């Protein structure tokens, strides 16, 4: 099952150097591109819609879907996923195992989300996990890359 998933993931992803990844994380200048969603209940699904999480110095832009059980019904279509922009978040980086980094982002002011955990590996692959008071946790697999420069 996972053989095809990783094959598809690497068709669209080019590994990057450890120095680039470390620079992006420490400078808070990167985009996490979600390729897979893995809910607590159910099976993992391949994402085709360009879902991402952008960290740009003091701003966090989230455009991620949600799949799972929720204790509170969403009030609008934006509440159905993790779709928001905020400057109210804490950003902490710690060293992980085997040349990886763990980025913890505690988000304030969001009803359906309290925390993102992003584990980034030296080749740029990454896993993002969510924590919420009212929803089952969900994880995303993908990769990080640099912010696109506007011309």
C-alpha positions as CSV (number, residue, x, y, z in Angstrom):
1,X,0.0,0.0,0.0
2,X,2.7,2.5,0.9
3,X,4.9,1.6,-2.0
4,X,2.7,3.4,-4.5
5,X,2.2,6.4,-2.1
6,X,5.9,7.1,-1.8
7,X,6.4,6.5,-5.5
8,X,3.8,9.1,-6.3
9,X,5.2,11.5,-3.7
10,X,8.7,11.4,-5.1
11,X,7.5,11.9,-8.7
12,X,6.6,15.5,-7.7
13,X,9.3,16.1,-5.0
14,X,12.9,16.8,-5.5
15,X,15.0,16.3,-2.3
16,X,16.8,19.4,-1.1
17,X,20.0,19.8,0.9
18,X,20.1,19.8,4.7
19,X,21.6,23.3,4.8
20,X,18.6,24.7,2.8
21,X,16.1,23.0,5.0
22,X,17.7,24.2,8.2
23,X,17.9,27.8,6.9
24,X,14.2,27.8,5.9
25,X,13.2,26.5,9.4
26,X,15.4,28.8,11.4
27,X,14.4,31.9,9.3
28,X,10.7,31.0,9.4
29,X,10.4,31.2,5.7
30,X,9.0,28.0,4.1
31,X,5.9,26.3,2.7
32,X,4.8,22.8,3.7
33,X,3.1,21.1,0.8
34,X,0.7,18.4,1.9
35,X,0.6,15.3,-0.4
36,X,-1.3,12.9,1.9
37,X,-3.9,13.2,4.7
38,X,-4.0,10.5,7.4
39,X,-7.0,10.8,9.7
40,X,-7.1,9.0,13.1
41,X,-10.1,7.0,11.8
42,X,-10.0,5.7,8.2
43,X,-7.4,5.4,5.6
44,X,-4.8,7.7,4.3
45,X,-5.8,9.7,1.1
46,X,-3.7,11.3,-1.6
47,X,-4.3,15.0,-1.9
48,X,-4.6,16.6,-5.3
49,X,-5.7,20.2,-4.5
50,X,-2.5,22.1,-3.7
51,X,-3.0,22.2,0.1
52,X,-0.3,23.9,2.1
53,X,0.9,25.6,5.3
54,X,3.0,28.7,4.8
55,X,5.2,30.2,7.5
56,X,6.4,33.7,6.7
57,X,8.3,35.2,9.6
58,X,5.5,36.3,11.9
59,X,2.6,35.1,9.9
60,X,1.0,31.7,9.5
61,X,-1.2,30.9,6.4
62,X,-3.0,27.5,6.6
63,X,-5.0,26.0,3.7
64,X,-5.4,22.4,4.8
65,X,-8.4,20.0,4.6
66,X,-9.9,18.0,7.6
67,X,-11.1,14.5,7.6
68,X,-12.3,12.9,10.8
69,X,-14.7,13.2,13.7
70,X,-15.6,16.6,15.1
71,X,-17.6,17.3,18.4
72,X,-18.7,20.7,17.1
73,X,-20.3,21.3,13.7
74,X,-18.5,23.9,11.6
75,X,-20.2,27.3,11.3
76,X,-18.9,28.1,7.9
77,X,-17.1,26.4,5.0
78,X,-13.8,27.9,6.2
79,X,-14.3,26.0,9.5
80,X,-14.6,22.7,7.7
81,X,-10.8,22.5,7.3
82,X,-7.8,24.3,8.7
83,X,-8.2,27.4,6.6
84,X,-7.0,30.6,8.3
85,X,-4.3,33.3,8.4
86,X,-2.9,34.5,11.7
87,X,0.0,36.3,13.4
88,X,-1.0,34.9,16.8
89,X,1.2,31.8,17.2
90,X,4.3,30.7,19.0
91,X,7.0,29.1,16.9
92,X,9.6,26.7,18.6
93,X,12.2,24.5,16.9
94,X,14.0,21.6,18.5
95,X,16.3,18.9,17.2
96,X,14.8,15.6,16.4
97,X,16.3,12.2,15.8
98,X,18.2,11.2,12.7
99,X,18.9,14.7,11.3
100,X,15.4,16.1,11.7
101,X,13.8,19.1,13.3
102,X,10.5,19.4,15.2
103,X,8.7,22.7,14.8
104,X,5.9,23.3,17.2
105,X,3.4,26.1,16.4
106,X,0.9,26.9,19.2
107,X,-2.0,28.7,17.5
108,X,-4.2,31.2,19.4
109,X,-7.7,32.4,18.5
110,X,-8.7,29.3,16.4
111,X,-11.7,27.3,17.6
112,X,-10.9,24.1,15.8
113,X,-7.0,24.0,16.2
114,X,-4.6,24.5,19.0
115,X,-1.3,23.2,17.8
116,X,0.7,22.1,14.7
117,X,3.6,19.7,15.1
118,X,5.8,19.6,12.0
119,X,8.6,17.1,11.8
120,X,11.0,17.9,9.0
121,X,13.8,15.6,7.7
122,X,17.1,16.7,6.2
123,X,16.0,15.9,2.6
124,X,12.9,18.1,3.0
125,X,10.2,15.5,3.5
126,X,7.9,16.3,6.4
127,X,5.0,15.2,8.5
128,X,2.5,17.6,10.1
129,X,0.2,16.6,13.0
130,X,-2.6,18.6,14.4
131,X,-4.0,18.9,18.0
132,X,-7.5,20.2,18.7
133,X,-9.9,20.2,21.6
134,X,-13.0,19.4,19.5
135,X,-11.7,17.3,16.6
136,X,-9.8,14.0,16.2
137,X,-6.2,14.5,15.3
138,X,-5.1,14.3,11.7
139,X,-1.7,14.1,10.1
140,X,-0.4,15.2,6.8
141,X,2.7,13.9,4.9
142,X,4.5,16.0,2.3
143,X,7.6,18.2,1.9
144,X,8.8,21.7,2.6
145,X,10.1,24.2,0.1
146,X,11.2,27.8,-0.1
147,X,8.7,30.7,-0.3
148,X,8.1,31.8,-3.9
149,X,9.5,35.2,-4.7
150,X,7.1,37.7,-6.3
151,X,8.4,39.2,-9.5
